[in-house]
Amino acid sequence: MSSAKALRVSNRKKIRNVSVKSKVKNLIRIARLKIQENDSDENISNSVQDAIKNLDKAAQKGVLHKKNASRRKSRLIKAMNK
């Protein structure tokens, strides 16, 4: 593969990875805010499930490492159960 093509591929992957990471971070932030504000149990569980689903997708795509996603999910669930 030529270096020019490798650069194009790298840039495409970077754009995808940044958007996926940003989405995951925002969903985790929203879930943590709902947990801190003692929102209704249904809202908290929905936001946590949404964050977990997106963490799994990011790990499956290779954007996040599998164990990194697992650690983040564990911390979210731990915070939710407090």
N, C-alpha and C positions, 0 to 999 in steps of 0.2 A: 504494500500500500504506500502510495506516495505521501510525503509529509504534508502536502497541501490537503489531500483527502483526509488524512488523519486529523488535521486541524479542524476541518469542517465537521467531522463526526464528533470530535471532542466538544466543539461548541454547541452542537445540537444536544448532546447528552447533558452538558452543563446547564443549559436552559431548562431542560426537563427536570433535572435534579433539584435546581433551585426552587422551581415552582412547587414541586412535591414537598420539599422540606419546609417551605414557607407555609403551605396548607396544613401540614402536620403540626407545626409549631403553633399556628393560630388556633387549631382545634384543641390542642392541649391547654393553651392559655385560657380559652373559653371554659373548658371543663373545670380547670382549677378555680377560676373566678366564681363559677356557679357553686362549687363546693364550699368556698370561703364565705359566700353570701348566704349560705344555708337555703338555697333555692329549693323548690319542691323536689321530692325524691325522684319523680318521673323525669323532670328536666335534667337533673344531675345524671341519672343513669343513661338517658338518651345521648347527652353530650359526651359522656365517657365512652359509650359504645361506638359512637361516631369516630372519636379519636382513635380508639383501638382498631377499628376497621381500617382506617387510613394508615395507621402504623404498620399493620400487617401487609397492606398493599405496597407500602414503600419498601418494606423488607423483601417482599417477593420480587419487586422490580430491581432490587439491588441498590436502591438509593440509600437505604440505611442498612447497617449490618443487622443480622438476625438477632443477635444478643442485645444490641443497642435498643432495638424495638421492644424486645421482651422486657428489658430493664425499665423502659419508660412506661410500658403497660402496667408493670408490677407496681411502680410508684403511684400511678394514677389510681389503681384499684385500692391500694393501701390508704391513700388520702380519702377516697370515697367512703371507705368502711369505717373511718374514725368517727 
